[in-house]
Amino acid sequence: MTHIVVVGCGVTGLTNAYLLLEKGYKVTIVSKWFPGDRSIEYTSPFAGAHWRSLAPNDNPTLQRYDTVAYRKFLLFARTRSKETGVKIAPALDYYDESTPETKQPWFKEIVEDFSFIPSNEFPYDDLKVGHRYTSVLINSPQYLTWMLKQVLSMGVVLKKQALNGIQDVFDDSVDAVMNCTGLGALSLGGVQDKNMYPTRGQTVLVKADHIEPTITCIRSKTFTYVIPRADGTIILGGTAQPHDFNDQVDEATAQAILERTQDLCPDLAKNGPLKVLRHSVGRRPTRQGGIRIENEEFLRSNGKAIVVTHAYGHGGFGFQSSWGAAEHAVSLLEQALPKRSKL
């Protein structure tokens, strides 16, 4: 049986592993961190997460990633919401800049119930464009745990290991490798992609179950969002600080997030002061030049070639592009495999 090693167990690694297992491959996930672990090095559990496309109008590849994932998450929300932590909610997105992407977003024919929000409904006078549509909201820790259960039920092997280099998994039993290390690709031996950098995000998790829509407002270069979760909590954010490795909660930033989100959505505090459950800091695995999904040939210690399919650099759109990006990565990996049976 063709044996694939997936390095990394965030949303990208888990989604790729799922698709590979579904196709009948033997899959081992090698990772330092797994769902349930909490570390600044393990980004996925810190994600908001919701579907709001960041794909530009002129990039059909990224559009395809987001479209596939949107439809997959809609299916999860409609058929197994309680298990997955994925729910459907109206999205309200506001922008203070009028650009081709905000004036005529590519996804308006893809998402359900899209409409432009009338300016008299804008929360601030200086806003230029607003979008209303049906989105999906993902409780990231719950979803990751569910995905891990799925791949375990499909026969995945888990190996907890911190790698010094990608070559550490080039065992003779391995036919190909999928590199889903996110920001780890910056320092992983054999990869060391200097185009990778963190974009620091800080959020506040509060207890509240009375807000239905997810609201995003990009105004004066500031990124403010409200993302309700199915478990009666809400993620409030946020920040987007490129090249910032600081993993400590900044109190002034936390206070600013609470003030901005309640100003954007006054109903947040209609039942009294918000109950803060946790402050979090995460590092989005951003890449200069964009996401890297491509094959690279390496040599094993015995001189034989092995292909590594790189799948990292998703930045802040790891969840919302996950299923589409994984389809592309798995397709590339299969093209590079020797022409032989999976069994």
Secondary structure, DSSP 4 states (H G I P E B T S, - for coil): --EEEEE--SHHHHHHHHHHHHTT-EEEEEES--TT---TT--GGG---B------TT-HHHHHHHHHHHHHHHHHHHH-HHHHTEEEEEEEEEESS--HHHHS-GGGGTSTT-EEPPGGG-SSTT--EEEEEEEEEE-HHHHHHHHHHHHHHTT-EEEE---SBGGGG--TT--EEEE--GGGGGTSBTT--TTEEEEEEEEEEEE-----SEEEEEETTEEEEEEE-TTSEEEEE---EET----SPPHHHHHHHHHHHHHH-GGGGTTSS-EEEEEEEEEEEEETTS-EEEEEEEE-TTS-EEEEEEEE--GGGTTTTHHHHHHHHHHHHHHHS-SS---
